[in-house]
Amino acid sequence: MSSPKTIGSREVHAAIERLATAIQARHGQAKNLLVLGIANGGIALARRLGAKLGAKRVGDLDISFHRDDIGNHPIPKEFTPSLLPGDVNGAAVLLVDDVLFTGRTAKAALDELFDHGRPGTVELAVLVDRGSRRLPIVADFSGTKIDAGEDEDVVVSLNDNPSHDRIEIRPRAGRARRPSPIQ
C-alpha cells in the first residue's frame, strides 16, 4: 500500500485554469453553455468554472437515484436536488465532476440529465482523470491526470478559501474492495 500524497493549491489552480482555457477554446465565451456540477464533488468546480467562463447558467445534477450501487446505499448521504437553470432540450451541456475513475458516476449523470430532456450536446469536464475506466467514458476536458492504484482514493477538496484547495491520493481505508458489476 502506498503512502498519502498531496497536490497543493497552486497545482489545483493550474489544473482549473487548464480546464477553463480548453473549454473557452472550444466554446468561446460559453454564455449559452449549461454548466452542471455532478453532486456532490462537481458542484464547487462547476461554480468556479462557470465564473471563469462567464457562464450564465450553472446548476447542480443529483445522481443519487441513478447510481448502480443504490442497493448498497439506499439512502443518499447528502441530498442535493438537481437544479437546472434552463431547458435541457437542445442545450449544449457541460457536465462537471471532480474525479473521473470507473465512469459509473458519469453514466449516472447522463441518465439523470436525460430524465430532464434531450440535450443537443453533452461534454464532460473533470479536474482529475485517474484512469481505470470500466465503462467507455472519456472526459472531453481534464485538468490533470493522476496514476492512482485500485487500493487508493483520490480526494479533491475545493474550499471557500482557495489557498486551502488540494488533491489527496491516499490509501483506501476501511473499505473492502467490491468487485465491479461490469466485468
Residue pairs with C-beta under 8 A, 6 or more apart in sequence:
1 151
1 171
2 149
2 151
2 152
2 169
2 171
3 171
4 168
4 169
4 170
4 171
5 168
5 169
5 170
6 166
6 167
6 168
6 169
7 144
7 146
7 166
7 167
7 168
7 169
8 165
8 166
9 162
9 163
9 164
9 165
9 166
11 144
11 167
12 127
12 156
12 158
12 165
12 166
12 167
13 162
13 165
15 127
15 128
15 143
15 144
16 45
16 48
16 49
16 52
16 127
16 143
17 52
18 143
18 144
19 49
19 125
19 127
19 141
19 142
19 143
20 49
20 52
20 53
22 141
23 30
23 33
23 49
23 53
23 94
23 125
23 141
24 30
24 53
27 33
27 53
27 92
29 53
29 54
30 53
30 54
30 55
30 94
31 54
31 55
31 56
32 56
32 57
32 91
32 92
33 53
33 55
33 57
33 92
33 93
33 94
34 57
34 59
34 84
34 85
34 86
34 88
34 91
34 92
34 93
34 94
34 119
35 46
35 49
35 50
35 53
35 55
35 57
35 58
35 59
35 94
35 96
36 42
36 46
36 58
36 59
36 60
36 61
36 84
36 93
36 94
36 95
36 96
36 109
36 113
37 43
37 44
37 45
37 46
37 47
37 58
37 59
37 60
37 61
37 96
37 97
38 46
38 61
38 63
38 95
38 96
38 97
38 105
38 106
38 109
39 60
39 61
39 62
39 63
39 64
39 78
39 80
39 82
40 78
40 80
41 97
41 98
41 99
41 156
42 61
42 95
42 96
42 97
42 98
43 60
43 80
44 158
45 96
45 97
45 98
45 127
45 156
45 158
46 58
46 59
46 60
46 96
47 58
48 158
49 55
49 94
49 96
49 125
50 58
56 85
57 85
57 86
58 85
59 82
59 83
59 84
59 85
59 86
60 80
60 81
60 82
60 83
61 82
61 84
61 95
61 109
61 112
61 113
62 79
62 80
62 81
62 82
62 112
63 105
63 108
63 109
63 111
63 112
64 70
64 76
64 79
65 112
66 107
66 108
66 109
66 111
66 112
67 73
67 104
67 105
67 108
68 104
68 107
68 108
68 181
69 104
72 178
82 112
82 116
84 116
87 117
88 113
88 116
88 117
88 118
88 119
89 117
89 118
89 119
90 118
90 119
90 120
91 117
91 119
91 120
92 119
92 120
92 121
92 123
93 113
93 119
93 120
93 121
93 122
93 123
94 122
94 123
94 124
94 125
95 106
95 109
95 110
95 113
95 122
95 123
95 124
95 125
96 124
96 125
96 126
97 105
97 106
97 109
97 124
97 125
97 126
97 127
98 126
98 127
98 128
98 156
98 158
99 126
99 127
99 128
99 129
99 130
99 154
99 156
100 106
100 124
100 126
100 128
100 129
100 130
100 133
100 137
100 139
100 142
101 130
101 131
101 132
101 133
101 154
102 132
102 133
102 134
102 135
102 180
103 133
103 134
103 135
103 136
103 137
104 134
104 135
106 124
106 135
106 137
107 135
107 137
110 122
113 119
113 122
123 140
123 141
124 137
124 138
124 139
124 140
124 141
125 139
125 140
125 141
125 142
126 139
126 141
126 142
126 143
127 142
127 143
127 144
127 156
127 167
128 142
128 143
128 144
128 145
128 146
128 154
128 156
128 167
129 139
129 142
129 144
129 145
129 146
130 145
130 146
130 147
130 148
130 154
131 145
131 147
131 148
132 150
134 180
134 182
135 182
144 167
146 154
146 167
146 169
148 154
148 169
150 177
151 171
151 172
151 177
152 169
152 170
152 171
152 172
153 168
153 169
153 170
153 171
153 172
153 173
154 167
154 168
154 169
155 167
155 168
155 169
155 170
156 166
156 167
157 164
157 165
157 166
157 167
157 168
158 165
159 165
